[in-house]
Amino acid sequence: MVLLRGLPPGSALGRAMGGDVSWSDEVAAIQHGTWQIISYIAAAAGAKRNQLPKAPKPPEPGWQAKARAQQQKQDAKAARWLARHPELTASQ
């Protein structure tokens, strides 16, 4: 456990867990700097405050489980659609 707690932000474990430890300092700085540039350009082009993009955030804890569940739901939906259209699955 001591070794796991000593891992730096942005490590593979941190990215898998999500939350604040998923981004290293470099990644956070790049994300924030890019967001600022985009916001400045949009503001100079006349965008109002509510039209500016939201600040980037690291993925929430448990994001992989949610993404996996969403993918399974999408796969099931595609399988049901293909079952309703058997002419598309027949070999030609």
Steps between C-alpha positions, in 0.01 A plus 500: 500500500789737572627454146156560351447816700839627389418486130504839329187657353445385143629148560317209339326426830397865535360511146305180565358630828401841369464814705778744582779241476417408141677801352867578553601861560614528139172370359299730727709800391459415131124449536457826691725699263318368193166585659618855571615551141170371362307723741704808403446435131127445550472817710689700237259366237209638700383201702310584815604367839240221497617388154858437608607138548509358851836440665634148450473259791667166556278195460282421798583203723355181359495631144619171350212302649251756365662494156498120498130492597416753228692295242317182601168682471594626154611150392173350621305766312695425181441126542125557539497719189686237299257234625212708359683533166627151413550593134804705601673214679457241224822418316502620143 
